Each structure stands twice: as structure tokens, then as C-alpha cells.
Amino acid sequence: MSDELEDAVKTFLADVDAAHKEYEKGYVDADATLELVMRHVDDLRDAHEP
């Protein structure tokens, strides 16, 4: 795995975990949480595609 992809995966996992915790605590709504997750999915895809 390239360093760029590895960094993207680590960031993705950390940020998704944080978003989920904030959602469970009631700090953000479902739409905002899903939007954040999808932005990170896009970043992960960009890092993976050649």
C-alpha cells in the first residue's frame, strides 16, 4: 500500500469514528454525519485511483 493511500485510510477511519461518536452523543444530525463520511469516501477513492 502506498504511503498516500495508507495515510488516507488512517484519516478516513479516525474521522469516521469521530463523526460516529459525535452523532451518538447527539451533537450532529444524520445528514451532516453522512455528508462528512461521503467526503472522506471521496478522498479515499482519490488516493486509491491511479
C-alpha positions as CSV (number, residue, x, y, z in Angstrom):
1,M,0.0,0.0,0.0
2,S,1.4,3.4,-0.9
3,D,2.1,6.0,1.8
4,E,-0.6,8.3,0.4
5,L,-3.2,5.5,0.4
6,E,-2.2,4.4,3.9
7,D,-2.5,7.9,5.2
8,A,-5.9,8.3,3.6
9,V,-7.1,5.1,5.2
10,K,-5.9,6.1,8.6
11,T,-7.5,9.6,8.3
12,F,-10.7,8.0,7.0
13,L,-11.0,5.6,9.9
14,A,-10.2,8.2,12.5
15,D,-12.6,10.8,11.1
16,V,-15.5,8.3,10.6
17,D,-15.0,7.1,14.2
18,A,-15.1,10.6,15.5
19,A,-18.2,11.5,13.4
20,H,-20.0,8.4,14.7
21,K,-19.2,9.2,18.3
22,E,-20.5,12.8,17.8
23,Y,-23.6,11.5,16.2
24,E,-24.3,9.1,19.0
25,K,-23.9,11.9,21.5
26,G,-26.5,13.9,19.6
27,Y,-24.0,16.6,18.6
28,V,-24.8,16.3,14.8
29,D,-27.7,15.1,12.7
30,A,-27.6,12.1,10.4
31,D,-27.4,14.2,7.2
32,A,-24.3,16.1,8.4
33,T,-22.7,12.9,9.5
34,L,-23.4,11.1,6.2
35,E,-22.1,14.2,4.3
36,L,-18.8,14.0,6.3
37,V,-18.4,10.3,5.7
38,M,-19.1,10.7,2.0
39,R,-16.5,13.4,1.7
40,H,-13.9,11.1,3.3
41,V,-15.0,8.3,1.0
42,D,-14.3,10.6,-1.9
43,D,-10.9,11.4,-0.5
44,L,-10.1,7.7,0.0
45,R,-11.2,7.0,-3.6
46,D,-9.0,9.8,-4.9
47,A,-6.0,8.4,-3.0
48,H,-6.7,4.9,-4.3
49,E,-7.2,5.7,-8.0
50,P,-4.1,5.9,-10.1
